């Protein structure tokens, strides 16, 4: 991630914390969060209209979704990953 975007880094970590809280309060499960994020990712990547935006743009939009999926997976296993760990994992998975 570009270091010029610390606000986005904070936002991603805040959303991940909210997701953990939703699970802790038993309002959602990790699986429900994962499914919802996967649906969002699918929608982003499905629009491959070359008249619209580039494939790189789609990947950039999908990045925070994938990052939140990884954060959700870590939380499900009782782990807490920092932003750098999550971005490294996301980079290896794409």
N, CA, C and O atoms as CSV, one atom per row, in Angstrom:
chain,resi,resn,atom,element,x,y,z
A,1,UNK,N,N,0.844,-1.174,0.000
A,1,UNK,CA,C,0.000,0.000,0.000
A,1,UNK,C,C,0.880,1.224,0.000
A,1,UNK,O,O,1.925,1.247,0.651
A,2,UNK,N,N,0.474,2.219,-0.710
A,2,UNK,CA,C,1.160,3.494,-0.757
A,2,UNK,C,C,1.092,4.147,0.624
A,2,UNK,O,O,0.019,4.251,1.219
A,3,UNK,N,N,2.244,4.583,1.124
A,3,UNK,CA,C,2.256,5.180,2.457
A,3,UNK,C,C,1.499,6.501,2.498
A,3,UNK,O,O,1.294,7.056,3.577
A,4,UNK,N,N,1.084,7.013,1.348
A,4,UNK,CA,C,0.294,8.245,1.313
A,4,UNK,C,C,-1.156,7.988,1.703
A,4,UNK,O,O,-1.951,8.927,1.741
A,5,UNK,N,N,-1.514,6.763,1.988
A,5,UNK,CA,C,-2.899,6.422,2.304
A,5,UNK,C,C,-3.072,5.897,3.731
A,5,UNK,O,O,-3.718,4.866,3.917
A,6,UNK,N,N,-2.524,6.562,4.734
A,6,UNK,CA,C,-2.692,6.030,6.092
A,6,UNK,C,C,-4.140,6.056,6.561
A,6,UNK,O,O,-4.532,5.252,7.406
A,7,UNK,N,N,-4.937,6.972,6.020
A,7,UNK,CA,C,-6.351,7.006,6.412
A,7,UNK,C,C,-7.049,5.729,5.962
A,7,UNK,O,O,-7.868,5.177,6.698
A,8,UNK,N,N,-6.732,5.258,4.768
A,8,UNK,CA,C,-7.347,4.015,4.292
A,8,UNK,C,C,-6.880,2.829,5.118
A,8,UNK,O,O,-7.672,1.941,5.431
A,9,UNK,N,N,-5.610,2.807,5.472
A,9,UNK,CA,C,-5.100,1.742,6.328
A,9,UNK,C,C,-5.893,1.700,7.628
A,9,UNK,O,O,-6.305,0.629,8.074
A,10,UNK,N,N,-6.104,2.851,8.228
A,10,UNK,CA,C,-6.885,2.921,9.459
A,10,UNK,C,C,-8.322,2.480,9.255
A,10,UNK,O,O,-8.896,1.803,10.107
A,11,UNK,N,N,-8.898,2.860,8.139
A,11,UNK,CA,C,-10.277,2.469,7.847
A,11,UNK,C,C,-10.402,0.955,7.716
A,11,UNK,O,O,-11.334,0.361,8.258
A,12,UNK,N,N,-9.476,0.330,7.003
A,12,UNK,CA,C,-9.524,-1.135,6.840
A,12,UNK,C,C,-9.425,-1.825,8.197
A,12,UNK,O,O,-10.164,-2.769,8.477
A,13,UNK,N,N,-8.505,-1.349,9.039
A,13,UNK,CA,C,-8.349,-1.959,10.355
A,13,UNK,C,C,-9.578,-1.720,11.226
A,13,UNK,O,O,-9.950,-2.584,12.019
A,14,UNK,N,N,-10.208,-0.560,11.088
A,14,UNK,CA,C,-11.430,-0.276,11.843
A,14,UNK,C,C,-12.565,-1.198,11.411
A,14,UNK,O,O,-13.291,-1.721,12.256
A,15,UNK,N,N,-12.725,-1.400,10.118
A,15,UNK,CA,C,-13.784,-2.290,9.625
A,15,UNK,C,C,-13.517,-3.725,10.092
A,15,UNK,O,O,-14.445,-4.445,10.461
A,16,UNK,N,N,-12.253,-4.130,10.073
A,16,UNK,CA,C,-11.911,-5.474,10.563
A,16,UNK,C,C,-12.270,-5.607,12.040
A,16,UNK,O,O,-12.760,-6.652,12.466
A,17,UNK,N,N,-12.029,-4.556,12.823
A,17,UNK,CA,C,-12.376,-4.587,14.243
A,17,UNK,C,C,-13.899,-4.669,14.429
A,17,UNK,O,O,-14.384,-5.382,15.307
A,18,UNK,N,N,-14.629,-3.948,13.611
A,18,UNK,CA,C,-16.099,-4.008,13.681
A,18,UNK,C,C,-16.586,-5.406,13.332
A,18,UNK,O,O,-17.505,-5.926,13.965
A,19,UNK,N,N,-15.972,-6.010,12.329
A,19,UNK,CA,C,-16.353,-7.384,11.964
A,19,UNK,C,C,-16.116,-8.335,13.131
A,19,UNK,O,O,-16.960,-9.181,13.424
A,20,UNK,N,N,-14.963,-8.199,13.803
A,20,UNK,CA,C,-14.684,-9.050,14.968
A,20,UNK,C,C,-15.736,-8.841,16.053
A,20,UNK,O,O,-16.198,-9.801,16.669
A,21,UNK,N,N,-16.112,-7.583,16.285
A,21,UNK,CA,C,-17.112,-7.281,17.301
A,21,UNK,C,C,-18.468,-7.894,16.955
A,21,UNK,O,O,-19.162,-8.403,17.835
A,22,UNK,N,N,-18.843,-7.849,15.689
A,22,UNK,CA,C,-20.111,-8.454,15.262
A,22,UNK,C,C,-20.129,-9.947,15.571
A,22,UNK,O,O,-21.159,-10.494,15.967
A,23,UNK,N,N,-18.982,-10.603,15.387
A,23,UNK,CA,C,-18.895,-12.030,15.694
A,23,UNK,C,C,-18.919,-12.242,17.211
A,23,UNK,O,O,-19.612,-13.131,17.706
A,24,UNK,N,N,-18.164,-11.428,17.943
A,24,UNK,CA,C,-18.127,-11.573,19.402
A,24,UNK,C,C,-19.515,-11.385,20.011
A,24,UNK,O,O,-19.859,-12.058,20.983
A,25,UNK,N,N,-20.300,-10.489,19.458
A,25,UNK,CA,C,-21.652,-10.242,19.964
A,25,UNK,C,C,-22.670,-11.227,19.389
A,25,UNK,O,O,-23.867,-11.143,19.664
A,26,UNK,N,N,-22.163,-12.158,18.585
A,26,UNK,CA,C,-22.971,-13.216,17.972
A,26,UNK,C,C,-24.063,-12.665,17.071
A,26,UNK,O,O,-25.144,-13.245,16.967
A,27,UNK,N,N,-23.776,-11.537,16.416
A,27,UNK,CA,C,-24.710,-10.990,15.437
A,27,UNK,C,C,-24.458,-11.583,14.052
A,27,UNK,O,O,-25.378,-11.713,13.244
A,28,UNK,N,N,-23.217,-11.934,13.792
A,28,UNK,CA,C,-22.817,-12.599,12.553
A,28,UNK,C,C,-21.772,-13.648,12.891
A,28,UNK,O,O,-21.165,-13.619,13.962
A,29,UNK,N,N,-21.571,-14.570,11.967
A,29,UNK,CA,C,-20.487,-15.539,12.118
A,29,UNK,C,C,-19.349,-15.152,11.178
A,29,UNK,O,O,-19.525,-14.349,10.261
A,30,UNK,N,N,-18.176,-15.740,11.426
A,30,UNK,CA,C,-17.062,-15.512,10.506
A,30,UNK,C,C,-17.432,-15.955,9.098
A,30,UNK,O,O,-17.063,-15.306,8.119
A,31,UNK,N,N,-18.156,-17.054,9.001
A,31,UNK,CA,C,-18.562,-17.562,7.689
A,31,UNK,C,C,-19.491,-16.581,6.980
A,31,UNK,O,O,-19.348,-16.362,5.778
A,32,UNK,N,N,-20.427,-15.997,7.693
A,32,UNK,CA,C,-21.338,-15.023,7.078
A,32,UNK,C,C,-20.578,-13.790,6.587
A,32,UNK,O,O,-20.858,-13.268,5.508
A,33,UNK,N,N,-19.627,-13.337,7.377
A,33,UNK,CA,C,-18.815,-12.201,6.951
A,33,UNK,C,C,-18.004,-12.573,5.719
A,33,UNK,O,O,-17.940,-11.807,4.757
A,34,UNK,N,N,-17.386,-13.749,5.746
A,34,UNK,CA,C,-16.594,-14.221,4.607
A,34,UNK,C,C,-17.448,-14.302,3.342
A,34,UNK,O,O,-17.030,-13.840,2.281
A,35,UNK,N,N,-18.634,-14.884,3.451
A,35,UNK,CA,C,-19.521,-15.018,2.293
A,35,UNK,C,C,-19.906,-13.652,1.726
A,35,UNK,O,O,-19.912,-13.455,0.511
A,36,UNK,N,N,-20.225,-12.722,2.609
A,36,UNK,CA,C,-20.611,-11.378,2.166
A,36,UNK,C,C,-19.455,-10.675,1.469
A,36,UNK,O,O,-19.642,-10.035,0.435
A,37,UNK,N,N,-18.266,-10.796,2.037
A,37,UNK,CA,C,-17.096,-10.175,1.409
A,37,UNK,C,C,-16.775,-10.840,0.069
A,37,UNK,O,O,-16.412,-10.155,-0.887
A,38,UNK,N,N,-16.902,-12.143,-0.007
A,38,UNK,CA,C,-16.662,-12.852,-1.281
A,38,UNK,C,C,-17.665,-12.402,-2.348
A,38,UNK,O,O,-17.307,-12.249,-3.515
A,39,UNK,N,N,-18.916,-12.194,-1.946
A,39,UNK,CA,C,-19.923,-11.704,-2.893
A,39,UNK,C,C,-19.539,-10.323,-3.414
A,39,UNK,O,O,-19.666,-10.045,-4.607
A,40,UNK,N,N,-19.072,-9.463,-2.519
A,40,UNK,CA,C,-18.638,-8.126,-2.937
A,40,UNK,C,C,-17.447,-8.219,-3.887
A,40,UNK,O,O,-17.389,-7.508,-4.891
A,41,UNK,N,N,-16.505,-9.092,-3.568
A,41,UNK,CA,C,-15.333,-9.282,-4.431
A,41,UNK,C,C,-15.753,-9.781,-5.813
A,41,UNK,O,O,-15.242,-9.314,-6.830
A,42,UNK,N,N,-16.677,-10.723,-5.840
A,42,UNK,CA,C,-17.163,-11.266,-7.111
A,42,UNK,C,C,-17.803,-10.178,-7.959
A,42,UNK,O,O,-17.576,-10.114,-9.167
A,43,UNK,N,N,-18.599,-9.328,-7.333
A,43,UNK,CA,C,-19.232,-8.230,-8.075
A,43,UNK,C,C,-18.186,-7.283,-8.670
A,43,UNK,O,O,-18.307,-6.859,-9.819
A,44,UNK,N,N,-17.185,-6.964,-7.900
A,44,UNK,CA,C,-16.130,-6.061,-8.371
A,44,UNK,C,C,-15.389,-6.671,-9.553
A,44,UNK,O,O,-15.160,-6.004,-10.562
A,45,UNK,N,N,-15.023,-7.921,-9.428
A,45,UNK,CA,C,-14.200,-8.562,-10.464
A,45,UNK,C,C,-15.016,-9.023,-11.664
A,45,UNK,O,O,-14.449,-9.268,-12.729
A,46,UNK,N,N,-16.330,-9.147,-11.520
A,46,UNK,CA,C,-17.172,-9.614,-12.618
A,46,UNK,C,C,-17.356,-8.567,-13.701
A,46,UNK,O,O,-17.560,-8.915,-14.864
A,47,UNK,N,N,-17.289,-7.314,-13.348
A,47,UNK,CA,C,-17.482,-6.247,-14.323
A,47,UNK,C,C,-16.191,-6.033,-15.102
A,47,UNK,O,O,-15.376,-5.184,-14.739
A,48,UNK,N,N,-16.009,-6.782,-16.144
A,48,UNK,CA,C,-14.785,-6.717,-16.939
A,48,UNK,C,C,-14.982,-5.953,-18.243
A,48,UNK,O,O,-14.254,-6.183,-19.209
A,49,UNK,N,N,-15.939,-5.064,-18.283
A,49,UNK,CA,C,-16.211,-4.256,-19.462
A,49,UNK,C,C,-15.017,-3.351,-19.751
A,49,UNK,O,O,-14.714,-2.462,-18.956
A,50,UNK,N,N,-14.329,-3.565,-20.884
A,50,UNK,CA,C,-13.149,-2.754,-21.173
A,50,UNK,C,C,-13.466,-1.266,-21.356
A,50,UNK,O,O,-12.574,-0.425,-21.242
A,51,UNK,N,N,-14.717,-0.943,-21.635
A,51,UNK,CA,C,-15.121,0.450,-21.757
A,51,UNK,C,C,-15.231,1.111,-20.384
A,51,UNK,O,O,-15.221,2.336,-20.271
A,52,UNK,N,N,-15.333,0.305,-19.369
A,52,UNK,CA,C,-15.543,0.800,-18.013
A,52,UNK,C,C,-14.202,1.230,-17.402
A,52,UNK,O,O,-13.813,2.392,-17.518
A,53,UNK,N,N,-13.513,0.316,-16.765
A,53,UNK,CA,C,-12.222,0.604,-16.142
A,53,UNK,C,C,-11.277,-0.569,-16.388
A,53,UNK,O,O,-11.697,-1.642,-16.819
A,54,UNK,N,N,-10.019,-0.348,-16.113
A,54,UNK,CA,C,-8.995,-1.365,-16.377
A,54,UNK,C,C,-9.070,-2.511,-15.372
A,54,UNK,O,O,-9.687,-2.397,-14.313
A,55,UNK,N,N,-8.431,-3.607,-15.734
A,55,UNK,CA,C,-8.332,-4.752,-14.820
A,55,UNK,C,C,-7.573,-4.356,-13.557
A,55,UNK,O,O,-7.886,-4.828,-12.464
A,56,UNK,N,N,-6.583,-3.494,-13.713
A,56,UNK,CA,C,-5.829,-3.023,-12.548
A,56,UNK,C,C,-6.739,-2.259,-11.590
A,56,UNK,O,O,-6.591,-2.356,-10.371
A,57,UNK,N,N,-7.675,-1.505,-12.144
A,57,UNK,CA,C,-8.625,-0.778,-11.303
A,57,UNK,C,C,-9.492,-1.762,-10.513
A,57,UNK,O,O,-9.718,-1.575,-9.318
A,58,UNK,N,N,-9.970,-2.799,-11.179
A,58,UNK,CA,C,-10.786,-3.817,-10.499
A,58,UNK,C,C,-9.999,-4.449,-9.356
A,58,UNK,O,O,-10.524,-4.632,-8.258
A,59,UNK,N,N,-8.730,-4.784,-9.622
A,59,UNK,CA,C,-7.896,-5.388,-8.585
A,59,UNK,C,C,-7.692,-4.432,-7.420
A,59,UNK,O,O,-7.688,-4.848,-6.262
A,60,UNK,N,N,-7.524,-3.152,-7.728
A,60,UNK,CA,C,-7.347,-2.159,-6.667
A,60,UNK,C,C,-8.601,-2.041,-5.814
A,60,UNK,O,O,-8.507,-1.904,-4.594
A,61,UNK,N,N,-9.766,-2.092,-6.435
A,61,UNK,CA,C,-11.025,-2.013,-5.690
A,61,UNK,C,C,-11.216,-3.280,-4.854
A,61,UNK,O,O,-11.765,-3.216,-3.754
A,62,UNK,N,N,-10.772,-4.419,-5.360
A,62,UNK,CA,C,-10.917,-5.688,-4.647
A,62,UNK,C,C,-9.940,-5.807,-3.475
A,62,UNK,O,O,-10.169,-6.600,-2.562
A,63,UNK,N,N,-8.854,-5.029,-3.490
A,63,UNK,CA,C,-7.828,-5.139,-2.445
A,63,UNK,C,C,-8.388,-5.035,-1.029
A,63,UNK,O,O,-8.125,-5.926,-0.223
A,64,UNK,N,N,-9.149,-3.992,-0.685
A,64,UNK,CA,C,-9.629,-3.919,0.708
A,64,UNK,C,C,-10.579,-5.053,1.067
A,64,UNK,O,O,-10.636,-5.472,2.223
A,65,UNK,N,N,-11.320,-5.549,0.092
A,65,UNK,CA,C,-12.221,-6.675,0.352
A,65,UNK,C,C,-11.400,-7.903,0.710
A,65,UNK,O,O,-11.698,-8.601,1.680
A,66,UNK,N,N,-10.366,-8.161,-0.078
A,66,UNK,CA,C,-9.504,-9.320,0.194
A,66,UNK,C,C,-8.779,-9.166,1.526
A,66,UNK,O,O,-8.602,-10.136,2.262
A,67,UNK,N,N,-8.366,-7.949,1.824
A,67,UNK,CA,C,-7.697,-7.683,3.095
A,67,UNK,C,C,-8.636,-7.986,4.256
A,67,UNK,O,O,-8.215,-8.575,5.252
A,68,UNK,N,N,-9.899,-7.593,4.142
A,68,UNK,CA,C,-10.873,-7.863,5.200
A,68,UNK,C,C,-11.182,-9.350,5.312
A,68,UNK,O,O,-11.446,-9.843,6.409
A,69,UNK,N,N,-11.154,-10.060,4.211
A,69,UNK,CA,C,-11.338,-11.520,4.257
A,69,UNK,C,C,-10.202,-12.149,5.054
A,69,UNK,O,O,-10.431,-13.019,5.894
A,70,UNK,N,N,-8.972,-11.704,4.785
A,70,UNK,CA,C,-7.820,-12.237,5.514
A,70,UNK,C,C,-7.890,-11.879,7.000
A,70,UNK,O,O,-7.564,-12.707,7.850
A,71,UNK,N,N,-8.311,-10.660,7.316
A,71,UNK,CA,C,-8.447,-10.251,8.717
A,71,UNK,C,C,-9.516,-11.097,9.405
A,71,UNK,O,O,-9.347,-11.492,10.559
A,72,UNK,N,N,-10.612,-11.375,8.706
A,72,UNK,CA,C,-11.676,-12.217,9.245
A,72,UNK,C,C,-11.160,-13.631,9.497
A,72,UNK,O,O,-11.446,-14.226,10.536
A,73,UNK,N,N,-10.406,-14.160,8.550
A,73,UNK,CA,C,-9.842,-15.504,8.717
A,73,UNK,C,C,-8.904,-15.551,9.927
A,73,UNK,O,O,-8.940,-16.504,10.706
A,74,UNK,N,N,-8.063,-14.519,10.084
A,74,UNK,CA,C,-7.149,-14.471,11.231
A,74,UNK,C,C,-7.939,-14.428,12.538
A,74,UNK,O,O,-7.615,-15.138,13.490
A,75,UNK,N,N,-8.979,-13.589,12.578
A,75,UNK,CA,C,-9.798,-13.478,13.792
A,75,UNK,C,C,-10.485,-14.798,14.112
A,75,UNK,O,O,-10.634,-15.161,15.279
A,76,UNK,N,N,-10.896,-15.505,13.087
A,76,UNK,CA,C,-11.557,-16.796,13.296
A,76,UNK,C,C,-10.622,-17.789,13.982
A,76,UNK,O,O,-11.064,-18.667,14.724
A,77,UNK,N,N,-9.326,-17.638,13.724
A,77,UNK,CA,C,-8.319,-18.527,14.327
A,77,UNK,C,C,-7.716,-17.919,15.597
A,77,UNK,O,O,-6.703,-18.402,16.102
A,78,UNK,N,N,-8.348,-16.853,16.109
A,78,UNK,CA,C,-7.878,-16.237,17.338
A,78,UNK,C,C,-6.608,-15.422,17.174
A,78,UNK,O,O,-5.924,-15.132,18.155
A,79,UNK,N,N,-6.290,-15.052,15.949
A,79,UNK,CA,C,-5.072,-14.298,15.670
A,79,UNK,C,C,-5.434,-12.847,15.363
A,79,UNK,O,O,-6.538,-12.541,14.914
A,80,UNK,N,N,-4.478,-11.975,15.617
A,80,UNK,CA,C,-4.622,-10.582,15.233
A,80,UNK,C,C,-3.458,-10.251,14.315
A,80,UNK,O,O,-2.299,-10.327,14.722
A,81,UNK,N,N,-3.759,-9.888,13.097
A,81,UNK,CA,C,-2.719,-9.544,12.134
A,81,UNK,C,C,-2.699,-8.036,11.951
A,81,UNK,O,O,-3.748,-7.395,11.879
A,82,UNK,N,N,-1.487,-7.469,11.875
A,82,UNK,CA,C,-1.421,-6.034,11.619
A,82,UNK,C,C,-1.536,-5.792,10.113
A,82,UNK,O,O,-1.541,-6.731,9.317
A,83,UNK,N,N,-1.626,-4.543,9.750
A,83,UNK,CA,C,-1.860,-4.175,8.357
A,83,UNK,C,C,-0.767,-4.722,7.440
A,83,UNK,O,O,-1.057,-5.237,6.361
A,84,UNK,N,N,0.469,-4.610,7.868
A,84,UNK,CA,C,1.582,-5.093,7.041
A,84,UNK,C,C,1.485,-6.594,6.792
A,84,UNK,O,O,1.705,-7.055,5.672
A,85,UNK,N,N,1.157,-7.353,7.828
A,85,UNK,CA,C,0.977,-8.802,7.669
A,85,UNK,C,C,-0.143,-9.113,6.678
A,85,UNK,O,O,-0.006,-9.983,5.818
A,86,UNK,N,N,-1.241,-8.391,6.814
A,86,UNK,CA,C,-2.386,-8.630,5.931
A,86,UNK,C,C,-2.050,-8.304,4.481
A,86,UNK,O,O,-2.415,-9.056,3.577
A,87,UNK,N,N,-1.355,-7.186,4.249
A,87,UNK,CA,C,-1.019,-6.826,2.867
A,87,UNK,C,C,-0.025,-7.822,2.276
A,87,UNK,O,O,-0.089,-8.138,1.088
A,88,UNK,N,N,0.888,-8.313,3.103
A,88,UNK,CA,C,1.845,-9.307,2.613
A,88,UNK,C,C,1.116,-10.588,2.212
A,88,UNK,O,O,1.403,-11.177,1.169
A,89,UNK,N,N,0.165,-11.013,3.054
A,89,UNK,CA,C,-0.623,-12.211,2.744
A,89,UNK,C,C,-1.440,-12.013,1.469
A,89,UNK,O,O,-1.512,-12.901,0.620
A,90,UNK,N,N,-2.052,-10.840,1.350
A,90,UNK,CA,C,-2.879,-10.558,0.174
A,90,UNK,C,C,-2.015,-10.580,-1.083
A,90,UNK,O,O,-2.435,-11.100,-2.117
A,91,UNK,N,N,-0.823,-10.024,-1.002
A,91,UNK,CA,C,0.078,-10.018,-2.146
A,91,UNK,C,C,0.487,-11.413,-2.579
A,91,UNK,O,O,0.654,-11.671,-3.771
A,92,UNK,N,N,0.648,-12.309,-1.626
A,92,UNK,CA,C,1.007,-13.694,-1.957
A,92,UNK,C,C,-0.147,-14.458,-2.557
A,92,UNK,O,O,0.061,-15.408,-3.312
A,93,UNK,N,N,-1.377,-14.051,-2.228
A,93,UNK,CA,C,-2.550,-14.808,-2.686
A,93,UNK,C,C,-3.028,-14.382,-4.080
A,93,UNK,O,O,-3.852,-15.067,-4.685
A,94,UNK,N,N,-2.512,-13.247,-4.593
A,94,UNK,CA,C,-2.983,-12.798,-5.907
A,94,UNK,C,C,-1.951,-13.018,-6.976
A,94,UNK,O,O,-2.189,-12.694,-8.140
